């Protein structure tokens, strides 16, 4: 059996199908680098698995937590993304990618004020170099200023009882 194992071909892939620690591989590929490439290719679920492997290898640092949160964001898992990105920011409050991505989560949840604050902080820490952060900030400010609660549509409503458990909602001038 030992002789057969020595003859086994090693493609350098782990059992989960990702490049890395196969039998006989001298050096593992960095899970974060693999995850980033998979994110760029639109393979968010595979990227998440690579990031989890990076977390096991490197520990839950700010880079890893932010990457896992970002993958969850791209998969539409807003609650998980928010939790992980906040944990990343607890570790390093000045980590620009986590600030930006948490701002995106807030935009998705239509929490414009918090999104604006996060984007402003990211923009300042990035010294305005990122066009994406600038555009995200512009979007958050525009949506904050374009609130649905304006004088034209701020109606007064009255609830009128109409019998056994029946109510009628009336608009008043």
SULRANOR-V928181 format. One record per residue. RES is the residue in three letters. SS is DSSP state (A for helix, B for strand, O for the rest). PHI is phi as a letter, one per 30 degrees, with the letter a starting at -180 (999 if undefined). PSI is psi in radians with two decimals (none if undefined). Layout:
<<RES,SS,PHI,PSI> <RES,SS,PHI,PSI>>
This chain:
<<UNK,O,999,-0.70> <UNK,A,d,-0.67> <UNK,A,d,-0.66> <UNK,A,d,-0.68> <UNK,A,d,-0.62> <UNK,A,d,-0.46> <UNK,A,d,-0.12> <UNK,O,d,2.35> <UNK,O,d,2.38> <UNK,O,c,2.05> <UNK,O,d,-0.05> <UNK,O,i,0.42> <UNK,B,c,2.55> <UNK,O,d,2.95> <UNK,O,e,-0.42> <UNK,O,d,0.08> <UNK,O,i,0.08> <UNK,O,c,2.60> <UNK,B,d,2.54> <UNK,O,l,-2.25> <UNK,O,d,1.42> <UNK,O,c,3.06> <UNK,O,d,2.22> <UNK,O,i,0.02> <UNK,O,d,2.15> <UNK,O,d,-0.68> <UNK,O,b,2.25> <UNK,O,d,2.59> <UNK,O,d,2.42> <UNK,O,d,2.14> <UNK,A,d,-0.60> <UNK,A,d,-0.76> <UNK,A,d,-0.73> <UNK,A,d,-0.79> <UNK,A,d,-0.72> <UNK,A,d,-0.71> <UNK,A,d,-0.69> <UNK,A,d,-0.65> <UNK,A,d,-0.76> <UNK,A,d,-0.51> <UNK,O,d,-0.02> <UNK,O,i,0.21> <UNK,O,c,1.29> <UNK,A,d,-0.65> <UNK,A,d,-0.75> <UNK,A,d,-0.65> <UNK,A,d,-0.72> <UNK,A,d,-0.74> <UNK,A,d,-0.70> <UNK,A,d,-0.69> <UNK,A,d,-0.65> <UNK,A,d,-0.68> <UNK,A,d,-0.68> <UNK,A,d,-0.66> <UNK,A,d,-0.68> <UNK,A,d,-0.64> <UNK,A,d,-0.75> <UNK,A,c,-0.29> <UNK,O,j,2.92> <UNK,O,d,1.22> <UNK,O,d,3.12> <UNK,A,d,-0.70> <UNK,A,d,-0.81> <UNK,A,d,-0.81> <UNK,A,d,-0.74> <UNK,A,d,-0.71> <UNK,A,d,-0.76> <UNK,A,d,-0.73> <UNK,A,d,-0.71> <UNK,A,d,-0.69> <UNK,A,d,-0.72> <UNK,A,d,-0.65> <UNK,A,e,-0.83> <UNK,A,d,-0.44> <UNK,O,d,0.00> <UNK,O,i,0.24> <UNK,O,c,1.35> <UNK,A,d,-0.71> <UNK,A,d,-0.81> <UNK,A,d,-0.72> <UNK,A,d,-0.81> <UNK,A,d,-0.80> <UNK,A,d,-0.81> <UNK,A,d,-0.69> <UNK,A,d,-0.63> <UNK,A,d,-0.68> <UNK,A,d,-0.70> <UNK,A,d,-0.73> <UNK,A,d,-0.44> <UNK,A,d,-0.61> <UNK,A,d,-0.77> <UNK,O,b,1.70> <UNK,O,d,-0.17> <UNK,O,c,0.29> <UNK,O,d,1.83> <UNK,A,e,-0.80> <UNK,A,d,-0.66> <UNK,A,d,-0.69> <UNK,A,d,-0.81> <UNK,A,d,-0.82> <UNK,A,d,-0.59> <UNK,A,d,-0.63> <UNK,A,d,-0.68> <UNK,A,d,-0.69> <UNK,A,d,-0.75> <UNK,A,d,-0.62> <UNK,A,d,-0.79> <UNK,A,d,-0.54> <UNK,O,c,0.08> <UNK,O,h,0.67> <UNK,O,c,1.34> <UNK,A,d,-0.68> <UNK,A,d,-0.80> <UNK,A,d,-0.67> <UNK,A,d,-0.78> <UNK,A,d,-0.80> <UNK,A,d,-0.78> <UNK,A,d,-0.75> <UNK,A,d,-0.66> <UNK,A,d,-0.74> <UNK,A,d,-0.81> <UNK,A,d,-0.73> <UNK,A,d,-0.77> <UNK,A,d,-0.76> <UNK,A,d,-0.52> <UNK,O,d,-0.06> <UNK,O,h,0.52> <UNK,O,i,0.25> <UNK,O,d,-0.47> <UNK,O,c,2.08> <UNK,A,d,-0.58> <UNK,A,d,-0.76> <UNK,A,d,-0.71> <UNK,A,e,-0.78> <UNK,A,d,-0.69> <UNK,A,d,-0.73> <UNK,A,d,-0.77> <UNK,A,e,-0.75> <UNK,A,d,-0.77> <UNK,A,d,-0.74> <UNK,A,d,-0.77> <UNK,A,d,-0.72> <UNK,A,d,-0.52> <UNK,A,d,-0.69> <UNK,A,d,-0.48> <UNK,O,c,0.93> <UNK,O,d,2.60> <UNK,O,d,-0.24> <UNK,O,c,1.46> <UNK,O,c,2.98> <UNK,O,d,-0.57> <UNK,O,d,-0.57> <UNK,O,c,0.31> <UNK,O,c,1.35> <UNK,O,d,2.69> <UNK,B,c,2.34> <UNK,B,c,2.61> <UNK,B,b,2.42> <UNK,B,c,2.13> <UNK,B,c,2.25> <UNK,B,d,2.34> <UNK,O,b,0.46> <UNK,O,k,-2.68> <UNK,O,d,1.61> <UNK,O,i,0.21> <UNK,O,c,2.37> <UNK,B,b,2.69> <UNK,B,b,2.32> <UNK,B,c,2.09> <UNK,B,c,2.48> <UNK,B,c,2.33> <UNK,B,c,2.58> <UNK,O,d,none>>
